[in-house]
Amino acid sequence: MGVLDYISEFFSVAPSTGKKRKPMQTVEIKVKMDCDGCERRVRNSVAHMKGVKQVEVNRKQSKITVTGYVERKRVLKKVQSTGKRADFWPYIPYNLVAYPYVAQAYDKKAPSGHVKNSAQALPAPNSLDEKLTSLFSDENPNACSIM
């Protein structure tokens, strides 16, 4: 799109200020919400921000997902301004982690199917264990065919 952006500058009616648009991103935040009022207050505070396209609130997981042309830190500060304790979403699905039950990754407070995002849960890039397990895998077309 570099060529189109370059050409569009010549045909632009509005003066270009040199300000680039923020990239579209999804921000996930962990917020403790107890009731409908808490949920509504958090949703309304974020929904009226400039650049927000979609807001999803999952009270069961204590999670709010904001999609749009926004900055992560500004969304977090806006949620914290409601008086709620908020932090970026620290969990990832456990099927994306090689060792989900490592002491640093496993968390009893995590929602079902999620573990903490920690470096200890990821395998070493050249680990021998991963190579050996994929050697006898049914999903590997070059696997051993003795069995």
Solvent accessible surface area in square Angstrom, and as a share of the most:
residue,aa,sasa,rsa
1,M,174,0.78
2,G,57,0.55
3,V,108,0.62
4,L,113,0.56
5,D,80,0.41
6,Y,138,0.52
7,I,77,0.39
8,S,60,0.39
9,E,117,0.53
10,F,139,0.58
11,F,161,0.67
12,S,61,0.40
13,V,153,0.88
14,A,70,0.54
15,P,120,0.76
16,S,93,0.60
17,T,119,0.69
18,G,70,0.68
19,K,180,0.76
20,K,184,0.78
21,R,174,0.63
22,K,76,0.32
23,P,100,0.63
24,M,101,0.45
25,Q,54,0.24
26,T,78,0.46
27,V,1,0.00
28,E,63,0.28
29,I,0,0.00
30,K,70,0.30
31,V,0,0.00
32,K,129,0.54
33,M,8,0.03
34,D,99,0.52
35,C,63,0.38
36,D,91,0.47
37,G,30,0.29
38,C,15,0.09
39,E,35,0.16
40,R,145,0.53
41,R,124,0.45
42,V,0,0.00
43,R,82,0.30
44,N,68,0.35
45,S,21,0.14
46,V,0,0.00
47,A,42,0.33
48,H,152,0.68
49,M,28,0.12
50,K,189,0.80
51,G,25,0.24
52,V,25,0.15
53,K,122,0.52
54,Q,94,0.42
55,V,24,0.14
56,E,92,0.41
57,V,26,0.15
58,N,64,0.33
59,R,88,0.32
60,K,194,0.82
61,Q,50,0.22
62,S,19,0.12
63,K,31,0.13
64,I,0,0.00
65,T,23,0.13
66,V,0,0.00
67,T,29,0.17
68,G,0,0.00
69,Y,58,0.22
70,V,4,0.02
71,E,80,0.36
72,R,117,0.43
73,K,146,0.62
74,R,133,0.48
75,V,0,0.00
76,L,24,0.12
77,K,137,0.58
78,K,81,0.34
79,V,0,0.00
80,Q,81,0.36
81,S,86,0.56
82,T,23,0.13
83,G,69,0.66
84,K,34,0.15
85,R,220,0.80
86,A,10,0.07
87,D,86,0.44
88,F,52,0.22
89,W,30,0.10
90,P,48,0.30
91,Y,11,0.04
92,I,41,0.21
93,P,55,0.35
94,Y,111,0.42
95,N,117,0.60
96,L,125,0.62
97,V,11,0.06
98,A,40,0.31
99,Y,80,0.31
100,P,24,0.15
101,Y,163,0.62
102,V,42,0.24
103,A,89,0.69
104,Q,97,0.43
105,A,0,0.00
106,Y,112,0.43
107,D,32,0.16
108,K,180,0.76
109,K,172,0.73
110,A,16,0.13
111,P,24,0.15
112,S,108,0.70
113,G,34,0.33
114,H,39,0.17
115,V,6,0.03
116,K,83,0.35
117,N,97,0.50
118,S,24,0.15
119,A,81,0.63
120,Q,103,0.46
121,A,1,0.00
122,L,90,0.45
123,P,46,0.29
124,A,62,0.48
125,P,132,0.83
126,N,124,0.64
127,S,23,0.15
128,L,119,0.59
129,D,86,0.45
130,E,77,0.35
131,K,121,0.51
132,L,90,0.45
133,T,95,0.55
134,S,53,0.34
135,L,80,0.40
136,F,115,0.48
137,S,33,0.21
138,D,148,0.77
139,E,162,0.73
140,N,46,0.23
141,P,127,0.80
142,N,131,0.67
143,A,24,0.18
144,C,47,0.28
145,S,109,0.70
146,I,154,0.78
147,M,194,0.87
